[in-house]
Structures are given as structure tokens and as C-alpha cells.
């Protein structure tokens, strides 16, 4: 059983559409991170959220940390083919031990 | 800095053989993590070190797996004997001093045990 559940597992959309990816847990995290991974590469950090209710924006990406620090969402506006990849959330139960979600595989078709 | 460097990038071995995966963290980073990634189980934390000392190895699947960090610039993950179910991509990541920051991942080692 995964500590962090991500949904959906797979998402295939057309360029220009909006999408939201969810990351849920019954555990409370001291911080939560979102990573993006491309084939043949390691995950690369997109954002870290620390405070419950925090919202961070990175160009067309909006990240939100739940008020209770148990869940998070990633919203992409006007998706582009370059957004294609595996999106992973990772929560820290203690200072440095991060647990990763199962990932959401996004494919954006031109 | 070249980033986290892992070797080899690909390894194919026969069941029962010993496999050693290598990692060079980013200079100055004092946390090092070993992860395993499979389609079924996603990215699993195996073990992590702080200042070359193993802090938590609760994710190591069984006694066939062992990890060492003899100095700040080198770590190994060894599987002996290897089994087909060990086939996965193994990642090494490092975090700067102070922790709770961005984890920098290597490109991974794709291990296939036949």
C-alpha cells in the first residue's frame, strides 16, 4: 500500500486543455514536493510546499497544499506537449525521509 | 558540478550473480538516498545516509541488499545474489547540508536480472 496515492494514474489530453493531478494521504507531512520525470532520467523538482493551504504558481502550473497538510494538487493550464512526463508527489514525514506517490503519467497530444 | 553520477547506466546479469551499483553525490551534499523504481511499486526509498552514516535502512527489501558509503563522495548498493524480481531502475539522490530541500537525482541504473 502506497503512503501517497496519486490520481489519475494516466492522463492523455489534447494541447490547450487544462488538467488537475491529485496526491492524497491519511498522513500529515512536514512538507510536500512535486517532481517531473522524463523517460531515462531521474525526477526533477518542480516545487516544495510547506504550509497548510499554501498555493504556489510556476508559470502555467499551480500547486496547492491541503489545509491539513495531508494532500496536494497540481493544476496545469493550457497544457503543451512539453508538459508530457511522469509527475510525482513526495511527502516528508520527518525532516528528510521522503515517500513518493505512484505517479501520474501525462501525455499531451499536439 | 556534473550532478549526481551513477554507474553503470544499464546492467544485465544472470540470476545468482552479485551486482554492484555505484553513486557519486554532488560535492558538499551530506544526505544520500537510494531509491528503486518499478511500474508496480513506483519509487521506493531503500536507504539513506547522513554524513556517510546509514540513518534508515528499513526500506531495504532483504538481506541480499546492502549499501555502503565509505566516504562523502561515493556510495554503493550491492545485491548478492541477484534475482529476477530485483529488476528495476535504481536511483541515487543527494540533498544539500541542512536537508529538507531539493533532492538531486542521478540518471539511474537500469538493472535486468535474467
Boltz contact constraints between the chains, C-beta under 6 A:
constraints:
  - contact:
      token1: [A, 41]
      token2: [B, 107]
      max_distance: 6.0
  - contact:
      token1: [A, 42]
      token2: [B, 91]
      max_distance: 6.0
  - contact:
      token1: [A, 42]
      token2: [B, 105]
      max_distance: 6.0
  - contact:
      token1: [A, 42]
      token2: [B, 106]
      max_distance: 6.0
  - contact:
      token1: [A, 42]
      token2: [B, 107]
      max_distance: 6.0
  - contact:
      token1: [A, 42]
      token2: [B, 108]
      max_distance: 6.0
  - contact:
      token1: [A, 43]
      token2: [B, 105]
      max_distance: 6.0
  - contact:
      token1: [A, 45]
      token2: [B, 102]
      max_distance: 6.0
  - contact:
      token1: [A, 95]
      token2: [B, 99]
      max_distance: 6.0
  - contact:
      token1: [A, 95]
      token2: [B, 100]
      max_distance: 6.0
  - contact:
      token1: [A, 96]
      token2: [B, 31]
      max_distance: 6.0
  - contact:
      token1: [A, 96]
      token2: [B, 99]
      max_distance: 6.0
  - contact:
      token1: [A, 100]
      token2: [B, 42]
      max_distance: 6.0
  - contact:
      token1: [A, 100]
      token2: [B, 43]
      max_distance: 6.0
  - contact:
      token1: [A, 102]
      token2: [B, 42]
      max_distance: 6.0
  - contact:
      token1: [A, 103]
      token2: [B, 42]
      max_distance: 6.0
